[in-house]
Amino acid sequence: MTTAIKTLVTEDELLQMPKDGYRYELIEGELRRMAPAGGEHGVLAATFTIALGYFVDLHDLGVICAAETGFTLAKNPDTTRAPDLAFVSKARIPETGIPKGYWSLAPDLAVEVVSPNDTYDEVEDKIALWLKYGTSIVIIINPRRRNVKVYRSLTNINIFNTADTLTLPDMFSGFSYPVAKLFR
């Protein structure tokens, strides 16, 4: 009988990976390769990043992190994920400043845009992981269904359709964004 030995990757090794056109994340030390995002995905992520980023900057609330920003959620084995957009509140930025490497915390807010190759199981796994490690709000932008789901827990979910205006009063008082504007 032959037993395969799985080599686990660390957060430090992930940070040193060569640039080969793919994005990588770690799930319990296992390397996960992701294809570059498509056009629709990129436009949706950028559109929402600009809207929320402007609000966060205007009110000096913290920092917005673009896609490919890694957040190490667990160590030994390491879990490092990168949402399509993240927010870290001013109060949670380390005294030493914004890290050069990965953040050693879960973001206050994680936003994921559903890609054409994402399965709903994969999206649900991401939601559960962010919430498990302390992310307060997870937003899922779904171009297939043309809606935005806001998760505060696995059971506290708000759905915003194209006729609705997205608000997040518990984190961003005064922020509002018409969902139809995302899917124009």
C-alpha positions as CSV (number, residue, x, y, z in Angstrom):
1,M,0.0,0.0,0.0
2,T,1.3,3.4,-1.0
3,T,0.5,6.5,1.0
4,A,0.7,9.9,-0.6
5,I,2.3,12.6,1.5
6,K,0.7,16.0,1.1
7,T,3.0,18.9,1.3
8,L,1.4,21.8,3.1
9,V,2.2,25.4,2.0
10,T,2.7,28.2,4.5
11,E,1.6,31.8,4.3
12,D,5.2,32.8,3.8
13,E,5.7,30.4,0.9
14,L,2.4,31.7,-0.6
15,L,3.7,35.2,-0.5
16,Q,6.9,34.2,-2.4
17,M,5.1,32.3,-5.1
18,P,6.2,33.2,-8.6
19,K,3.9,35.4,-10.7
20,D,2.4,33.0,-13.3
21,G,-0.9,34.7,-14.2
22,Y,-2.9,32.9,-11.5
23,R,-4.1,33.9,-8.0
24,Y,-3.5,31.5,-5.2
25,E,-5.1,31.0,-1.8
26,L,-4.4,28.6,1.0
27,I,-7.1,26.5,2.6
28,E,-5.7,24.6,5.6
29,G,-2.2,24.6,4.0
30,E,-3.5,23.4,0.6
31,L,-2.7,25.6,-2.4
32,R,-5.8,26.6,-4.4
33,R,-5.2,28.1,-7.9
34,M,-7.8,30.5,-9.3
35,A,-8.0,31.6,-12.9
36,P,-7.9,35.4,-13.6
37,A,-11.3,37.0,-13.3
38,G,-13.4,37.7,-16.4
39,G,-14.5,41.1,-17.6
40,E,-18.0,41.1,-16.0
41,H,-16.5,40.0,-12.7
42,G,-13.8,42.7,-12.8
43,V,-16.2,45.5,-13.7
44,L,-18.6,44.6,-10.9
45,A,-15.8,44.3,-8.3
46,A,-14.2,47.6,-9.5
47,T,-17.6,49.5,-9.6
48,F,-18.5,48.5,-6.0
49,T,-14.9,49.1,-4.8
50,I,-15.0,52.7,-6.2
51,A,-18.4,53.4,-4.6
52,L,-17.6,52.0,-1.2
53,G,-14.0,53.2,-1.2
54,Y,-15.1,56.8,-1.8
55,F,-17.5,56.6,1.1
56,V,-14.8,55.0,3.4
57,D,-12.2,57.6,2.4
58,L,-14.7,60.5,2.7
59,H,-15.6,59.5,6.3
60,D,-12.1,58.3,7.3
61,L,-13.4,54.9,8.4
62,G,-10.4,52.7,7.6
63,V,-9.1,51.1,4.4
64,I,-10.5,49.3,1.4
65,C,-8.4,46.5,0.0
66,A,-8.7,45.4,-3.6
67,A,-8.7,41.8,-4.9
68,E,-5.5,39.8,-4.3
69,T,-5.1,41.2,-0.8
70,G,-4.5,38.2,1.4
71,F,-5.9,37.7,4.9
72,T,-4.4,34.9,7.0
73,L,-7.3,33.5,9.0
74,A,-5.6,30.5,10.6
75,K,-2.1,29.2,11.2
76,N,-0.6,25.7,11.3
77,P,-1.9,24.8,8.8
78,D,-2.3,28.2,7.2
79,T,-5.5,29.5,5.7
80,T,-5.0,32.7,3.6
81,R,-7.8,34.0,1.4
82,A,-8.3,37.0,-0.7
83,P,-11.8,38.4,-1.2
84,D,-12.7,40.6,-4.2
85,L,-12.9,43.6,-1.9
86,A,-12.3,44.0,1.8
87,F,-12.7,46.7,4.4
88,V,-10.6,47.0,7.6
89,S,-11.8,49.6,10.1
90,K,-9.5,52.3,11.3
91,A,-9.6,50.9,14.9
92,R,-8.3,47.5,13.7
93,I,-5.4,48.7,11.7
94,P,-2.2,47.6,13.6
95,E,-0.2,50.4,15.4
96,T,2.6,49.4,13.1
97,G,0.5,50.3,10.1
98,I,-0.8,48.4,7.1
99,P,1.2,45.2,6.7
100,K,3.6,44.7,3.9
101,G,2.6,41.0,3.7
102,Y,-0.8,39.5,4.5
103,W,-3.2,40.8,7.1
104,S,-3.2,38.6,10.2
105,L,-6.9,39.1,10.8
106,A,-10.2,38.7,9.1
107,P,-11.5,41.9,7.4
108,D,-14.6,43.6,8.9
109,L,-16.2,43.3,5.5
110,A,-15.5,40.8,2.7
111,V,-17.1,41.1,-0.7
112,E,-17.1,38.3,-3.2
113,V,-18.3,38.5,-6.8
114,V,-19.7,35.2,-8.1
115,S,-17.6,34.2,-11.1
116,P,-18.9,32.1,-14.0
117,N,-16.9,29.1,-12.9
118,D,-17.9,29.4,-9.2
119,T,-20.3,26.8,-7.9
120,Y,-22.8,27.7,-5.2
121,D,-21.1,25.3,-2.8
122,E,-17.8,27.1,-3.3
123,V,-19.5,30.5,-2.6
124,E,-21.2,29.1,0.5
125,D,-17.9,27.8,1.7
126,K,-16.3,31.2,1.3
127,I,-19.2,32.8,3.2
128,A,-18.9,30.3,6.1
129,L,-15.2,30.7,6.3
130,W,-15.2,34.5,6.5
131,L,-17.9,34.5,9.1
132,K,-16.2,31.7,11.1
133,Y,-13.0,33.8,11.5
134,G,-14.7,37.0,12.5
135,T,-15.8,39.0,9.4
136,S,-18.9,40.9,10.5
137,I,-20.5,41.3,7.0
138,V,-20.0,39.2,3.9
139,I,-21.5,40.6,0.7
140,I,-22.1,38.4,-2.3
141,I,-22.6,40.1,-5.7
142,N,-24.3,37.7,-8.0
143,P,-24.4,38.7,-11.7
144,R,-26.3,35.5,-12.6
145,R,-29.2,36.4,-10.4
146,R,-28.6,40.2,-10.6
147,N,-28.7,40.6,-6.8
148,V,-26.6,41.3,-3.8
149,K,-26.8,39.2,-0.6
150,V,-25.6,40.6,2.7
151,Y,-24.6,38.0,5.3
152,R,-24.2,38.9,9.0
153,S,-24.4,35.3,9.9
154,L,-25.5,32.1,8.1
155,T,-29.1,32.8,9.1
156,N,-29.2,36.6,9.0
157,I,-29.2,37.3,5.3
158,N,-30.6,40.3,3.4
159,I,-31.2,40.2,-0.3
160,F,-31.1,43.3,-2.5
161,N,-32.5,43.1,-6.0
162,T,-32.1,45.6,-8.9
163,A,-35.2,47.6,-7.6
164,D,-33.5,48.0,-4.2
165,T,-30.8,50.3,-2.7
166,L,-28.1,48.6,-0.8
167,T,-27.5,50.1,2.7
168,L,-25.3,48.8,5.5
169,P,-26.3,51.0,8.4
170,D,-24.6,48.9,11.1
171,M,-21.2,49.4,9.5
172,F,-21.5,52.3,7.1
173,S,-24.1,54.7,8.3
174,G,-25.3,56.9,5.4
175,F,-23.9,54.6,2.7
176,S,-26.4,53.7,0.0
177,Y,-25.9,52.3,-3.5
178,P,-28.6,51.4,-6.1
179,V,-28.2,47.8,-7.0
180,A,-29.4,48.4,-10.5
181,K,-26.3,50.6,-11.0
182,L,-24.0,47.6,-10.5
183,F,-25.8,45.6,-13.2
184,R,-26.2,48.2,-15.9
